Amino acid sequence: MKNVQISHELFVSLLRYHLIEDDRCLNEIRQGLEQKLDSLVRHELYTKYKTAPTQEEQEKARWEYLEKRGVPDSFRW
């Protein structure tokens, strides 16, 4: 099982929400978790790009990674 690290601020917000039942931090939690999920997806795509068994799969994973990162087509090689 893999571990995932989150920021201290997100951790505190999660504690406040679950232990103190403070609903004011829901937007912070949602944004923090969305950012973390995007980061995990980008990392997975990069790993897939670097470890793909065929050139075709490697190029597809590279394209998906660059799309997710928001790199414009004119800047790609």
C-alpha positions as CSV (number, residue, x, y, z in Angstrom):
1,M,0.0,0.0,0.0
2,K,1.3,3.4,-0.9
3,N,1.4,6.5,1.3
4,V,0.3,9.9,0.3
5,Q,1.7,13.1,1.8
6,I,-0.5,16.2,2.3
7,S,0.3,19.7,3.4
8,H,0.1,20.7,7.0
9,E,-2.7,23.2,6.2
10,L,-4.8,20.5,4.6
11,F,-4.3,18.1,7.5
12,V,-5.3,20.8,10.0
13,S,-8.4,21.6,7.9
14,L,-9.3,17.9,7.8
15,L,-8.9,17.7,11.6
16,R,-11.1,20.8,12.1
17,Y,-13.8,19.4,9.8
18,H,-13.9,15.9,11.3
19,L,-13.1,16.5,15.0
20,I,-14.6,20.0,15.6
21,E,-17.3,19.7,12.8
22,D,-16.2,23.1,11.4
23,D,-17.9,23.4,8.0
24,R,-16.2,26.6,7.1
25,C,-13.1,24.8,5.9
26,L,-14.9,22.6,3.3
27,N,-13.7,24.8,0.4
28,E,-10.1,24.5,1.6
29,I,-10.4,20.8,1.9
30,R,-12.0,20.4,-1.5
31,Q,-9.3,22.5,-3.2
32,G,-6.4,20.8,-1.4
33,L,-7.7,17.3,-2.2
34,E,-8.3,18.3,-5.9
35,Q,-4.7,19.6,-6.1
36,K,-3.4,16.4,-4.6
37,L,-5.4,14.2,-6.9
38,D,-4.1,16.2,-9.9
39,S,-0.6,15.8,-8.7
40,L,-1.0,12.1,-8.2
41,V,-2.5,11.7,-11.7
42,R,0.4,13.7,-13.3
43,H,2.9,11.6,-11.4
44,E,1.3,8.4,-12.6
45,L,1.3,9.6,-16.2
46,Y,4.9,10.6,-16.0
47,T,5.8,7.2,-14.5
48,K,3.9,5.4,-17.2
49,Y,5.7,7.5,-19.8
50,K,9.1,6.6,-18.4
51,T,8.4,2.9,-18.0
52,A,6.2,2.1,-21.0
53,P,7.2,-1.1,-22.7
54,T,6.7,0.1,-26.3
55,Q,7.5,3.4,-28.1
56,E,3.9,3.7,-29.0
57,E,2.7,3.5,-25.4
58,Q,5.5,5.8,-24.3
59,E,4.5,8.5,-26.8
60,K,0.8,8.2,-25.8
61,A,1.6,8.5,-22.1
62,R,4.0,11.5,-22.8
63,W,1.2,13.2,-24.8
64,E,-1.3,12.6,-21.9
65,Y,1.2,13.9,-19.4
66,L,1.9,17.1,-21.3
67,E,-1.9,17.7,-21.8
68,K,-2.5,17.3,-18.1
69,R,0.4,19.7,-17.3
70,G,-1.1,22.3,-19.8
71,V,1.9,22.5,-22.0
72,P,0.9,24.2,-25.3
73,D,1.3,22.2,-28.6
74,S,3.7,24.8,-30.0
75,F,6.1,24.3,-27.1
76,R,6.2,20.5,-27.4
77,W,8.9,18.6,-29.2
